[in-house]
Amino acid sequence: MSQDMREACLQDWMDREAIAEAMIPLIGSLYRKNNVVTALYGRPVVNRSVIELMKAHRFVRHMEKQELSVHDTFPILQALSELNVARAHIDLGKMAVKFRNEGNGRDVKDFVAEELKDVIGQAPAEGENRDVVLYGFGRIGRLLARILIEKSGGGNGLRLRAIVVRRGKGDDLVKRASLLRRDSIHGTFRGTLTVDHENEALIANGNYIKIIYANNPAEIDYTQYGINNALVIDNTGVWRDEAGLGQHLEAKGTARVLLTAPGKGDLKNVVYGINNNVIEANDKILSAASCTTNAITPVLKVMNDAYGIDNGHVETVHSYTNDQNLIDNYHKGDRRGRSAPLNMVITETGAASAVAKALPQLKGKLTGNAIRVPTPNVSMAILSLNLNKEVTAEEVNNFLREQSLHSDVQKQIDWVNSPEVVSTDFVGNSHAGIVDAQATIANGNRVNLYVWYDNEYGYSRQVVRIAQQVCGVDYPVYPARG
C-alpha cells in the first residue's frame, strides 16, 4: 500500500469520526426533548459512543449488502432535528437507504417530512400506568432495571419507581446497588448510581427508586411513596397463577401485574410481536412466557406462514441458571442437583408446547427437550422442522434475513451470517432470537434452524415491550414498511 493510500484511509476515518461526533448531540437532543428514539437497522444509537456509532453503520453492510456511512445518515438526522417530530422510533439507517433508493431528486428535509407527516406536530395521547414496580431483583429484575433506567432519559415513558425485595443480612441496600452496578456477564451499569441510606433508595441516572422491604405483595401500600396505577413486574417466579399473582392487586397503588415466567391456568402468555394483540384494556394479570418460547415462536410463525410446518422437534441448549446447584447436592428436580458448571444436564422444557398458546395453529405439532450446559448466559434452540414444501438452505436464509429487516417481527428476529460467531457474541443482543445462517441445513422438506438467544437480556427486552404496550407508551416505527 502506498503512502498516499495510507493517508487517505486515515483521513477518511477521521472525517467520518468527526461527523459521528456531530451526530451525538443531535441524537441526544431528539431523545430528551422530543422523545424520538433513533436506531440503525435495529441497533439503538441513543447514548452511544463515536466508535459504537461507526460500528453500527458498518453492520448495515453485513445485512443489506451495501455500504452505509455517517455521510448518508447525518443529513437525515439534521432534517429530523429541524422538524417538530412527536414520539416515535426512527431507524436512521433504513431511512437513509430508502432515501437513496426512492429520493428521486427530492431535498432530504422534504423526503423526511413526507415520511414522518403523521407524527410531525402531533401529540400522541398520554398513556396510563407509567409507574413501574419491580417485585424481585434477580437476574431478570436487574436487567429490567437497567433497561428502564436507560429508557427514562426521554421522559413521558415508563418510570421505575420502586423495587420490592426481602431484606437480606448485612448492608442490604449497598449489596443491591453493587449487583446493579456490576455484572459479570453484562458488564458495568451505564451511568451513575448513588445509595440514599436515610430513605432506603437508589438514585440511578437521576431516577429516584425506592427500595421497599416486604414479605408478601398484599401488605404494601405503594401510594405512600407517591406511586399510583403502577404496573408491577413480578420477576420472582414464586407465583405463576392468577390466585397467587392476584395478591399484587390487593396492594394500594397497583393497577396491573406482568409475570416474567410462563403463566399457569388461564393466564394469557404473551410473546411480543406474535400475539400481543390479545392484550385487552381490562387484563389485570399477564405473562411474558419464557425466554425460550420468546426465542423460537417468532421464527416458527414466519416459517409456518411461508412454508407450513407439518411437525417438528425443538432441542434447547440452555445456559445454566440459579435453579441448578454449583456443586452436587440435593435438588427436587431430576438431574438438576448435579454441578451446573461441570456437566451437561438433560432436563425438560415446556417451551415447545407453550408455543401453542401464542400460535394455536401449531398445537400438537412440536415436541421439545432441553440440555443445560456449563455457560452462564446465551442459549440456543435447534428447530428441526418438517415443512409442507421442499426448500433450500439459501432460500430459507434469504427469507429469514428479509424477515429480520423488513417485517413485523424485525425486533424479535435477528440474523447473522458468519462462520466465526459463538455464544458470547450474542450477550446483550436485544432480539428474542438470532438465526445463525451458516448453520442452516435443508434437505427436501426438512430443515434445521439454529437460533441463538440471550436468555437474560433479549428476554428482558421482550418484557419491556409488553410493559410499554400495557402502559400505552409504545411508539410508531419509521420508516413504515411499504
Secondary structure, 3 states (H helix, E strand, C coil): CCHHHHHHHHHHHHHHHHHHHHHHHHHHHHHHHHCEEEEECCEECCCCCHHHHHHHHHHHHHHHCCCCCHHHHHHHHHHHHHCCECCEEEEHHHHHHHHHHHCCCCCHHHHHHHHCCCCECCCCCCCCCCEEEEECCCHHHHHHHHHHHHHHHHCCCCEEEEEEECCCCCCHHHHHHHHHHEECCCEECCCCEEEECCCCEEEECCEEEEEEECCCHHHCEHHHHCCCCEEEEECCCCCCCHHHHHHHHHCECEEEEEECCCCCCCCEECCCCCCHHHCCCCCCEEECCCHHHHHHHHHHHHHHHHHCEEEEEEEEEEECCCCCCCCCCCCCCCCCCCCCCCCCEEECCCHHHHHHHHCHHHCCCEEEEEEEECCCCCEEEEEEEEECCCCCHHHHHHHHHHHHHHCCCCCCEEEECCCCCCHHHHCCCCCCEEEEHHHCEEECCEEEEEEEECCCHHHHHHHHHHHHHHCCCCCCEECCCC
